[in-house]
């Protein structure tokens, strides 16, 4: 299965509504479920302006810039709870930020006002609340066995770690990588008139290869390094985007396949034997072995409405493996957009 976020919005009478107004989930974002093997749409639900999302034990927990939080059942799309963290003007530095992790049955969300809150993903109840101070670049990410609190506005961004069960602070760990034996190192040098990316692959601490390649985004997907390039494979801008998705062998850096795609995609995710690339509101599933397109699915923009009248684009994707024989669930965020005015 595949999940996607976009604009959404109804409230359910059976929901464990902490603050009495699930209508705040109306807005440009929406959550969508798609069968990963075929691309068929399973369900969709609007979720407001959610800018952060995490999966934990079969639940999706999200929060938006308005302060509206929610919990949704992964397999059914049922809205389980909603909660108002409190909308505060962004200039006051107390708005809920995107920055979710999920560990040990707890979803943690960063709050710029000075606290990181651990939530029970099933009920939305607070499990713990830890003061961390006001950090404008605050973000929470999932490590191997802890939540890492980062300040992306600081040179030393990894500030400290939080225990997922208690919220207790500790000194930052040295490694956020899930697989320390294989590491992708990416740098985006500025070269006038060009779009290039420097890529290096390290195995067990030793650099296997490095190349400067056309492109601006790279991700490690098993045996492949997948790069998105908007220059048609040349590395040189020539007017409008000419997008290519290229897969390079992790072990050697040799090109395995290259697929042209429309639009301006900016992220990829590995889903079993597939590499999934969102372009606009369409998901394109590519066979990792040979680059053949397996399926394409346009999920639309379920959150369109009011001033957000235009189709949007995916913002987040995350693969969730289930306990059964299914291929897993892809979590993603898609948000409708306002009409462009000259």
N, C-alpha and C positions, 0 to 999 in steps of 0.2 A: 504494500500500500504506500501511498504518498500523501503527505500533508503539505498544504500551502497556506500562507497567511495573506489576507487581503481585507477589504472593508466589510463591516458586518453590523448587525445590530438588533436583535430582539431580546427581550428579557423573558425568563421563564418563571412561572409562579412557584415551581418546585425547587428553584435554586436557593442554596444557602446564601442569601443576600445579606451581607453584613451591614451595609449602609443604606439600603432601601432604594437604590436607583441603578438598575442594570441598564437603563436607557443610555447611560454614558458610553456603552459599547457601540452605539451608532457611530459611524464615521467612515473614513476612507479605507480602512484595513479589513482583510477577510482571511479566514482560515478555511483551507480546502483539503479534502482527502482524495487521493488518486491511486488507483491500483498500479503498483510499480511495474508489474509484468506486462500490462496492456496500455496503461495511460488513461484508463477509463475513470471518469469522475465518480467518486463514491458519495461525498457529501461536502457541503460548504456552510460556513457560518461567519457572519460578520463579527468583528471584534474591536471596532473603534479605531483608535489611532495607535495601536500597539507597535512599539518600536523595540521591544525585547521579548524573547520567547525561549522557553526551555522545556524539555521533556523529562519526566521523571516517573518511572514505574507505571507507565500507561496513561499518564496525564500530561496535558500541555498547560503550562502556566505562562501567562503573559502580562505585560503592563505597558501602558502608553504614556506619552508626555502629559496627558491630562490628569494622570494619576489613577486611572481606572485599571484595576487588576482583575484577572479572571482565571478560572480553571476549566478545562474542557477534557472530556474523555476521548482518548486517541481513536479508539475503534469505532465509536458511534457518533462523535461530534456533539454529544450532549453537554450543555453548559451546566457545570456542577456548582459553581459559586462565582460571585463577583464582589468586588470590594473597592471602595473609594479610598485611595491613599491620601487624597487631598490635593487639589489643583493649586499650585503656587506659581506665581509669576516666575518665569525662567531667570529673570534678572536678579531675583532674590536668592537664587542658588539652592532651592529646596524642592525642585521638581524630581519626580521619579525618572531615573535614566534607564535606557536600555543597558543591559549588562547582567545576563542571567547565567547561572550555572545550575546543575542538578546533580547532587550526590547524596547517597545514603537516605533516599526517600525525602530529601528536603530540597526545595527550590529556593535559591538565594537571589534577592534582588537588591541592587544598589540604589540608595536614596541619597541624593546630593546634599540634602539637609544635614547630613552627618551620621546617619545610621545605615547599617546593612541588616536587612531583615531576612530571617530564615522562615519559610512558609511550608506548611503541610500541603502538598500539591492537591490532595483529594478534597480538603475542606477549606483551604485558605487561611486557616488559623495560624497565628504567629507561634513558632517553635522557640525562636530566640531573636533578640535584637541587640546588636553590638555597635556602640558608638565608634566611628572611625575618623570623625572630623570632616570639615567641609573641604572636599577636593573637587575642583571643577572638572578634572578629567577622570573622575572615579568610574571604575568598571570592575565587575566581578566576573572571573573566568574560572572554568572547571579544570582542576589539575588532576593528578593521579588519585589522590585520596584527600583532597582539601579544596577549599575555595581560595583562589588567589585574588587579592584586592590590588588593583592596579591604578595608577594615576598617570594617564597618558600625556599629561602636560608636564611631567617631570622627567628629567634625564634618567634617573634611576626609577623606572616606572613600577617595578614590583615592590609594593610597600610592605605587605605582610600577608600571612595566611590565616584562614579561619577554619576551625574544626566544624565539619558539616553537621554534627550532632548537637554540639553545645554552643557554637558561635565563638568559642574562645580564640583569642588572637595568639599568634606565634610568629617567630622570625620567618621571613620568606624562604621557601625552598629554592634550590638552585636550578630545578628542572621542571618546566611545565609540559614537556613533551611526553605524550603517551607512549611512544615508541622511541627510546633513546638510541637504538641501534641504527635507525635510518632518519636522516634529517635533511630537510630542504632549506637552503639558504637563498634568499631572494633580495635583490637590490634593484632599484629603479633609477638609473643614472639619467640626468637631464642632458639630452643631446638635441640641439636645435633642429627642428624639422623632422625628427625621428621619434619612433615609439619602440624602445628596446628595453629589455630586461636582462639582468645578469643573474644566472642561475647556477647553483652549485649543489651537488648531492654528496652528503657525507654518510659513510657507513662505518659503524663502530668507532667513530671519532676520526676516521681517515677520509680525506676528500677523494671521491671516486672520479668525478669529472666536473668541469665548469665550462659554461658557454655564455656568450652574449647572444640573445635570440630576439626576433621580432615579437613584440607583445607588451602587455602591461600588468597581467594577472597570471599567477602560476599557483598550482596546488598539486600536492602529492596524492595519487590515488593508486595504492598498491604497487604494481609493476610499472606505473606510468607517472610521468610529470606532465600535467595538462596545462597548456598555456593558451590564453585568449589574446588574439592579435587583431588589430583593426586596420592593418596596412596591407592586407592581401599577401602576407608572407615576405614582404620586402623590407619592413622596418622603417619605411619612409612614408610620411603622410602625403596623400595626393587627393585632397578634397574630402569627399564624404568617406565614411567608414566602409572598409571592405574586410569584413570579419572572417577570420579563420580560427578554428579550434584545433590545436596541434597537440599530439601526444608523443612524448619522447620516452625512450626506454630508461627506466630508473638506473639500471646497471651500467649503461654505456653512453647515454645521451643521444643515441641514434633516433631519428624520426621514425615512428611506427606508422602513423597516419595523420592526415590533415583533412578537416571537414569545413567547407564554407557554410556560414549561417547568416541569415538576415539580421538586421538590427544591430544593437550595440550591447550584447551580453557582457556581464562583468563578474560572474561567478560560476563555479562548477561544483558538483558533488559526485563522489563515487558511490554507486548503489549496486553492490554485488558485481555482476558482470557488465554493468552499464556505467557510463558517464553521463550524468544528466546536466543539461545546460538550459537555463531559462533565458529566453529572448523575448522581451516584452511580457505578455501574459501567456506565452506558449512555452511549454516544457518540451525539450528535445532530448530523447534518450538515444545514446550512441553506444554501439557495441564496443567495449574496451579492446576486444581482440583485433578487430579489423577496421573500425571506424564506420561501419554500416549503421544507418539510422534505423532503429528498431521501432520506435513510435514517436508521434508528435501529438500533443494535446494542448488545446487552447482553453485555459481555465476561466477566461474572461476576467472581469473585475467586479466581483459580487458587491464590493463596497461603494460602487458609483452612486452618486446622488448629491443634490445640492450643488455647491461650487465644485465638488470633485466629480466632474461630469465626463472625464476622459479616462480611457483604459490606462492602467498603471503598469508596474513592473515588479518582479520579485526582488525582495531585499535580503531574505535569509533563507537558507536551506540547511537542514540537519537530518541525517539518517538515524532512524531508531530501529534497532533489531528487536523483533518480537520473540516470544518464547516458543511459538509454534513453527510450522514449516513455511510461513509466508516470507516474502522477500524483504520485509521490513516496511517502515513508514518514513517517508521523507517529509520533514517539517520545513515549511518555508513561509515567508511573509510577502504578500503582494498588496500594494497600496495604490488606489486610484489617484489620479492626478487632476489638478485644476487646468482649465483650458488656457493654452498659451496665448498671450496677447503681445503684439508688437509694441 
